[in-house]
Amino acid sequence: MSTPGPDRGGGADRGSSPAVTDAPAVADCPHCQKPLPLCICDSVVPVESRLSLLILQHPQEQDRALGTARLTALHFKHAVVKVGLSWPSLAKALGRPVADPSRWAVLYLGSAKGAALDPGRDVIALNRKGEMAENQRAILERIEGVVLLDGTWSQAKALWWRNPWMLKCQRVILGPKRPSAYGELRREPRRDGLSTLEAAAMLIAALERRPETASTLQAAFGRMLARFREVQGSNPELAPRPKPQRQREFRRRRKA
């Protein structure tokens, strides 16, 4: 879908300035909240999952064009997306009367020593010291839900520190075998830096031992990126070239 250009005022008098009107705003999809030309909701395939999913999005994460939080949630029946900085408890964030954080996993990269200890694992449970925990299988099998932090490196860190109840959750990290499919659209400074959708695909597929979950979500991500590139060629104002903010931010954080 292309955005109509301004009215050239073809009926104006020859000596007068042409009448110019602003191009009408492009509507957003009420589900994924992307501009409609970037929406792929009609191709979303629901995924069967026993796990609940909670996506906490930093309020300053405003990349609607390439963001994947709401698109991820659309694939799952038991998924909640909340925008904000802090919640008093997991139950409050979920909107439930009760929720046991010890039965939930939170994906937080931060600093971790576990990936180097077992690079063959898709998901690694960490202890409080950021080291690979013992009894990996037993820990991961009791997980009932997953918390994902949606935002830049510093935004995810802010969500982590502003919600102390996350320390009661089982912290996990990922060991992806390849970098994010974002490619040149958004270069991540670390190999384990993935989109929210890719992280959900890898984490939930591994915890439930359902590789088809990963395939379904990765296919959706591929369609989203293909649509973005298509619209970028015809309507660059709807799909602007992203700025490498995450790399610059990561470098600043390492120098600090």
C-alpha positions in Angstrom: 0.0 0.0 0.0 1.5 3.3 -1.0 0.8 6.6 0.8 -1.0 9.1 -1.4 1.1 12.2 -2.3 0.0 15.8 -1.7 -2.8 17.3 -3.7 -1.2 19.2 -6.6 -4.2 21.5 -7.0 -4.8 20.8 -10.7 -7.8 23.1 -10.7 -5.9 26.1 -9.3 -5.5 29.3 -11.4 -2.4 29.4 -13.6 -0.8 32.3 -11.7 -1.7 31.1 -8.2 0.3 28.8 -5.9 -0.8 25.2 -6.0 -3.0 24.1 -3.1 -1.0 21.7 -1.0 -2.5 19.4 1.7 -0.8 17.1 4.1 -0.8 13.5 3.2 -3.3 11.6 5.3 -1.8 9.7 8.2 -1.5 5.9 7.6 -3.6 3.9 10.1 -2.0 1.5 12.5 -3.0 -2.1 12.9 -4.9 -2.4 16.2 -3.2 -5.8 16.9 0.5 -5.4 16.2 0.3 -1.6 16.2 2.5 -1.3 13.1 1.5 0.9 10.2 -0.9 -1.1 8.1 1.5 -1.5 5.1 4.0 -3.2 7.5 1.4 -5.5 9.1 1.5 -9.3 8.6 -1.2 -10.2 11.2 -3.3 -11.9 8.6 -0.6 -14.6 8.2 0.0 -15.2 11.9 -0.3 -18.9 12.8 -1.3 -19.6 16.4 1.1 -21.8 18.4 0.1 -24.5 20.9 2.0 -23.8 24.1 1.6 -24.9 27.8 3.9 -22.0 28.8 2.6 -18.5 29.6 4.4 -15.5 28.1 4.9 -12.0 29.6 6.6 -9.4 27.5 7.6 -6.2 29.5 8.3 -3.4 27.1 10.2 -0.3 28.1 8.1 2.8 27.4 10.9 4.4 25.3 11.1 1.4 23.0 9.4 3.0 20.0 10.6 1.0 17.0 7.2 0.2 15.6 8.6 -0.7 12.2 11.1 -3.4 13.3 9.8 -4.2 16.8 8.4 -7.7 17.4 6.9 -7.7 20.9 3.2 -7.6 19.9 3.7 -9.7 16.9 5.2 -12.3 19.2 2.3 -12.2 21.6 -0.2 -12.7 18.8 1.1 -16.2 18.3 0.3 -17.4 21.9 -3.0 -17.8 23.7 -1.5 -17.1 27.1 0.5 -14.0 26.3 0.5 -10.6 27.9 2.3 -7.4 26.8 2.8 -4.6 29.3 4.4 -1.3 28.7 6.0 0.4 31.7 9.0 0.5 34.0 8.1 -1.3 37.1 5.4 -3.5 38.7 5.2 -4.5 42.4 5.0 -8.2 41.6 4.8 -10.8 38.8 1.1 -11.2 39.6 0.5 -7.5 39.1 2.3 -7.5 35.8 0.3 -10.4 34.6 -3.0 -9.1 36.0 -3.6 -12.2 38.0 -4.4 -12.6 41.7 -1.5 -15.0 42.3 1.7 -16.0 40.4 4.7 -17.8 41.7 7.9 -16.2 40.2 10.0 -19.2 41.1 8.2 -21.2 38.4 8.9 -18.5 35.8 12.0 -17.9 33.7 13.3 -14.4 32.9 15.6 -14.0 29.9 18.2 -11.4 30.8 21.5 -11.4 29.0 23.5 -9.0 31.2 26.8 -10.4 32.2 26.9 -14.2 32.2 29.6 -16.8 32.4 27.3 -19.8 31.6 27.3 -19.7 27.8 31.1 -20.3 27.7 30.6 -23.4 29.9 28.2 -25.2 27.6 28.0 -23.5 24.1 26.0 -26.4 22.7 22.8 -25.6 24.8 20.0 -23.5 23.4 18.9 -22.4 26.9 21.1 -22.1 30.0 19.8 -21.6 33.5 22.1 -19.4 35.6 22.6 -19.2 39.4 22.7 -16.0 41.4 26.4 -15.6 40.5 25.7 -15.6 36.7 27.2 -19.1 36.4 25.7 -22.2 34.9 23.4 -23.8 37.4 23.5 -27.4 38.3 20.6 -29.8 37.4 19.8 -27.9 34.2 17.1 -30.3 33.1 15.2 -30.3 36.4 15.3 -26.5 36.6 14.0 -26.0 33.1 11.3 -28.6 33.3 9.5 -26.9 36.2 9.1 -23.6 34.3 5.5 -22.5 33.8 6.0 -19.1 32.1 8.6 -16.9 30.5 9.4 -13.2 31.0 11.0 -11.3 28.1 12.3 -7.8 28.3 11.7 -5.7 25.2 14.0 -2.8 24.6 17.6 -1.7 24.0 20.4 -3.0 26.2 20.1 -0.1 28.7 16.3 -0.3 28.6 16.4 -4.1 29.4 18.8 -3.4 32.2 16.5 -0.7 33.6 13.6 -3.1 33.6 15.7 -5.7 35.3 16.8 -3.5 38.2 13.4 -1.7 38.7 11.6 -5.0 39.2 13.2 -6.9 42.2 10.8 -9.7 42.0 12.7 -10.9 38.9 15.4 -12.1 41.2 12.9 -14.7 42.4 12.5 -16.0 38.8 14.9 -18.4 37.2 17.3 -16.4 35.1 18.2 -17.9 31.7 20.2 -17.0 28.7 20.3 -18.3 25.2 23.0 -19.9 23.1 22.0 -19.2 19.5 24.0 -21.0 16.8 23.6 -18.0 14.4 23.1 -14.3 14.8 19.8 -12.5 14.5 18.0 -12.5 11.2 17.8 -8.7 11.4 21.1 -8.7 9.6 22.0 -5.3 8.3 18.7 -3.8 9.4 19.8 -4.0 13.1 23.2 -5.2 14.0 23.5 -6.5 17.5 26.8 -6.2 19.4 26.5 -9.7 20.8 25.8 -13.0 19.1 23.1 -13.8 21.7 21.3 -10.5 21.0 18.1 -11.5 19.3 14.7 -9.9 18.5 12.0 -10.5 21.1 10.3 -12.8 18.6 13.5 -14.9 17.9 14.2 -15.1 21.6 10.6 -16.4 22.3 10.9 -18.9 19.5 14.2 -20.3 20.7 13.3 -20.3 24.4 9.8 -21.7 24.3 10.7 -24.3 21.6 13.5 -25.5 23.8 11.6 -25.6 27.1 8.6 -27.4 25.5 10.8 -29.5 23.1 8.7 -28.4 20.2 10.9 -27.4 17.3 7.9 -26.6 15.3 7.3 -23.6 17.6 10.6 -22.1 16.5 9.9 -22.8 12.9 6.5 -21.0 13.0 7.8 -17.9 14.7 11.0 -17.7 12.6 8.8 -17.9 9.5 6.7 -15.0 10.8 9.9 -13.0 11.5 11.1 -13.6 8.0 7.8 -12.4 6.5 8.0 -9.3 8.7 11.5 -8.5 7.5 10.5 -9.1 3.9 7.5 -6.8 4.2 9.7 -4.1 5.8 12.2 -4.2 2.9 9.4 -4.1 0.4 7.8 -1.1 2.0 11.2 0.5 2.5 11.6 0.6 -1.2 8.3 2.2 -2.0 7.4 4.2 1.2 10.7 4.9 3.1 8.8 7.2 5.5 7.0 4.2 6.9 10.1 2.0 7.0 13.1 4.3 7.5 16.6 3.0 7.6 17.2 2.1 11.3 20.0 3.9 13.2 22.6 1.6 14.8 21.6 2.8 18.2 22.1 -0.6 19.9 25.8 -0.8 18.9 26.6 2.7 20.0 24.7 2.2 23.3 26.6 -1.1 23.9 30.0 0.6 23.3 29.1 3.4 25.6 28.1 0.9 28.3 31.3 -0.9 28.0 33.4 2.3 28.3 31.4 3.5 31.4 
